[in-house]
Amino acid sequence: MSQAVVGKWGKNLAIRVPFEVVRGSGLSLGEHVEIEAQDGDIIIRRSAAHARARGDAEAAAAEIIAESKRHSLGGVTIRELLDEGRRG
């Protein structure tokens, strides 16, 4: 675990991010991050990482949907079973 000291940058407080953390997170100079306080802790999230994770999740969902269309149960597709279940 890395440690850092809180300093001052103009009217703001600042923390230098240790190189080990930069390397491990893939953080780069000029990259935007999201910062929030949560239960007394400071959470820093990379905006790019959030977008990439969302894209990965959307791709996985599309793959699951495409795969479900390839399978059938006794000639009835999963989509038909879902629609039937919605009708009651």
Phi, psi and omega in degrees: 000131179273157176233155179217160179251137177283127179240194181238138177227099187065233178269000183254160169270151183222151175230128174278133181273120180299149183303322180300321179289318178301311181296315182292332182263344183079015180297144180227157181302130178085356180289140177276140177231159174257135181234134176213155174262133182219113180053041178083356177258161176253125180249126177242124180239138175282124179299319180296321180294322177299313180297319179295319179296320178295317178298319177297318180294319179295321178295319178296319179296318179297321178295318179297316180296315179298318180294322182295333180286342181278342186255150177221161177238101180061038179087355179254130181281161177300322179301316179296320178296318178297314179298319178298318179296327179288329180285340173124000000 
